[in-house]
Amino acid sequence: MNGAALKLVGDDDISLVDDDEAAKRLLQKPSTLASWRATGRGPPFYKVGRRVFYHPRDLRAWLTEQRQVPRPR
C-alpha cells in the first residue's frame, strides 16, 4: 500500500497506518507482520475489509512491551 493511512473523523479523530508503514516503524518486513497476525503475535491491528491498519499508539505500546532488561549472570 506504500504507506497508506486511514483517517476516521468523528468525536475522536483516529489516524491509522497500513502494514507497510507499521513494518517501517517496527523495522520489520510487512510479511513478518502478516506472520505475526496469523499466529496471534505482534501489535493489535484493525481489519477493514481485506486491508490491515495499525494505530500508532498501539505500535509504540507493543514495542515498549518488547523491552528486555539484561540480567547479570
C-alpha positions as CSV (number, residue, x, y, z in Angstrom):
1,M,0.0,0.0,0.0
2,N,3.1,2.2,0.2
3,G,2.4,3.9,3.5
4,A,-1.3,4.5,3.0
5,A,-3.2,5.8,6.0
6,L,-6.8,5.7,7.1
7,K,-8.3,8.6,9.0
8,L,-11.5,8.3,10.8
9,V,-13.1,11.6,11.7
10,G,-15.7,12.0,14.4
11,D,-15.7,12.5,18.1
12,D,-12.2,11.1,18.4
13,D,-10.1,11.6,15.4
14,I,-8.1,8.4,14.7
15,S,-5.3,8.1,12.2
16,L,-4.3,4.6,11.3
17,V,-1.3,3.4,9.3
18,D,-1.2,0.4,6.9
19,D,1.0,-2.6,7.3
20,D,3.8,-1.2,5.1
21,E,4.1,1.9,7.3
22,A,3.8,-0.2,10.5
23,A,6.6,-2.5,9.3
24,K,8.8,0.5,8.7
25,R,8.2,1.9,12.1
26,L,9.0,-1.5,13.7
27,L,12.0,-2.2,11.4
28,Q,10.4,-5.3,10.1
29,K,9.1,-6.6,6.8
30,P,5.3,-6.5,6.0
31,S,5.4,-10.3,5.7
32,T,6.7,-10.5,9.2
33,L,3.7,-8.6,10.5
34,A,1.4,-10.8,8.4
35,S,3.0,-13.9,10.0
36,W,2.6,-12.4,13.5
37,R,-1.1,-11.6,12.8
38,A,-1.6,-15.2,11.6
39,T,-0.1,-16.6,14.8
40,G,-1.7,-14.2,17.2
41,R,1.5,-12.3,17.9
42,G,2.6,-8.7,17.3
43,P,0.8,-5.5,17.9
44,P,-3.0,-5.1,17.9
45,F,-4.5,-4.3,14.4
46,Y,-7.7,-3.3,12.7
47,K,-9.0,-5.2,9.7
48,V,-11.2,-3.2,7.3
49,G,-12.3,-5.5,4.5
50,R,-9.1,-7.1,3.3
51,R,-6.9,-4.2,4.5
52,V,-5.0,-4.1,7.7
53,F,-4.3,-1.0,9.8
54,Y,-2.5,-0.2,13.0
55,H,-2.9,2.7,15.4
56,P,0.5,4.3,16.0
57,R,-0.2,4.3,19.8
58,D,-0.6,0.5,19.7
59,L,2.7,0.2,17.8
60,R,4.5,2.2,20.4
61,A,2.9,0.4,23.3
62,W,3.7,-3.0,21.8
63,L,7.2,-2.0,21.1
64,T,7.6,-0.8,24.7
65,E,6.4,-4.2,25.9
66,Q,9.2,-5.9,23.9
67,R,11.8,-4.2,26.0
68,Q,14.3,-6.7,27.6
69,V,16.5,-5.9,30.6
70,P,19.7,-7.8,30.6
71,R,20.2,-9.9,33.8
72,P,23.6,-10.3,35.3
73,R,24.9,-13.8,35.3
